[in-house]
Amino acid sequence: MLPTHRPANAAGEDGFTLVEVIVSIGIISVVMLGMTSFFTVSLRVNHQQGDRQVAVQVADGAMEKVRAVQVSALLTGRDAQSTADQLTAARDQTGASYVPNIDTVLLGGTIPVGAAVTGITAPLPTTPVPVSVAGNTYNQSWFLENCYRPSDDPRYSAVKPMTCNKAPSVNPAAPDTPYYHVVVAVTWKDRICGSSGLCSYFLETLVGTKSDEPVFNTATPQISPPGDMLSDVGTAVSYTFRATGGAGGNSWTFTGLPSGLGPATSTTGVITGTPKTAGSYTVSVVVVDKNGVKDSIILTWTVYPALTFANPGPISTPGGVAYTRTFTAGFGTQSYQWTATLPAGLKIDKDTGTVSGTPTAAGAFPATVTVTDSASATVSQTFTWTVPALAVTKPANQVSVSDTPITPVQLAATGGIQPYTWAATGLPDGLVLDAVTGAISGTPTTKALYVVTFTVTDASGATATGTATWNVQ
């Protein structure tokens, strides 16, 4: 049977069906009964997050191509080798033609084969067709397989439910009608779509194998499934379920919704609220039109624990020195995106949360780091990020012996923006200061008590001074 879609007919006015058209239009019914009835049923499954609205449009375009091709031409160019290669490539996770979840949509029926035709392009190619939209590439693929639907003959209305099986029934009193099960697949790259980073979106239709032109059956409402749903605890949700076809006046019923979401019944198909409890929920969605005809789907609604990101507290880093630090978040719907307001010279990697760079200004700065998960939940933390101001470490008072080389004296500074430049006034005769290293060396030549002033200048131009006495005996 077609996955997830299980429409059921109710008593009463169900709108015009193909059978009613046959019964009500005299001689045309003879012609129509000589042909295989044709109808299409579109299903949307495995609907991922991301640029799905574009994917829907691309898939609709691919399905229109199916509807534009006469049945007699559907298999043109789809020879045995190309169709076998198509399925193999679609299942190969390492290949460029990989289609995630393709086997959850196919019924497992035999693959119809057409003749190999040289020199033309198949109406429905067996290799993906790329479509570029706003700089993103979406690949269209078409898959066909045989399936069999219980007879449309009104004498066998008990088998009327809209099903299509991979093998025909053995009931000779109600022979099955053969169809092509056509699956349109659209794939595109998005980091949130599993380990492969490849999203997939599907549309399905049944095509009568003996019909030349399409006949649409809109008597049954059909839900457009959103695929599995993702939410976070504490993050508001608003989603509208939609259905096509049917007689209108729809009434919706939802069972198994996550705690905090509702209502259980609706005339609009809108679900709102704020999830309260993390977990995986199996949700049943049923739509019934004004004639009592219904459709239903089952989906999984996953609620993740609320996104968390702890405040790191005050941070202090030296200026002019390369720095790196990685922030981490928990729960929510991965993956995460990071933004930050940081001291000059630092930046954050939007995908990893790693801060790197070299601070270029001293001061105490208000910093803000924000993480956003794939369900748009956001947590921000604000704290103080300090790049200490420049200061000289006061040297000890010195005593030296005249005409005797001194042990080098190393000056020191903290904070500011490295590297430093040193200067001094009042040094004893015979002593010199290295402006780069801050080391004093040499041999004092004159006995006296000196008052020495040391000055350090950092890369930003800030200065700091210190004094010490130097007694040369």
ABEGO torsion letter per residue (X at the ends): XBBGBBBBBBBEBAEBBAAAAAAABBAAAAAAAABBBBBBBBBBBGBBBEBAAAAAAAAAAAAAAAAABBAAAAABGBBAAAAAAAAAAAABAABAABBBGAAAABAGBBBBBBBBBBGBBBABBABBBBBBBGGBBBBBBBBBBBBBBBBABAAAAAAABBBBBABBBABAABBBBBBBBBBBBBBBBBAABEAAGBBBBBBBBBBBAABABBBBBAABBBBBBAEBBBBBBGBBBBBBBBBBEEAEGBBBBBBGBBBGBOBABBAAGBBBEBBABBEBBBBBBBBBBAAGBBBBBBBBBBBBBBBBBBBAEBBBBBBGBBBBBBBBBBEEBOBBBBBBBBBBGBBBBAAAGBBBEBBABBEBBBBBBBBBBAAGBBBBBBBBBBBBBBBBBBBBBBBBBBGBBBBBBBBBBBEEBOBBBBBBBGBBBGBBBBAAAGBBBEBBABBEBBBBBBBBBBAAGBBBBBBBBBBBX
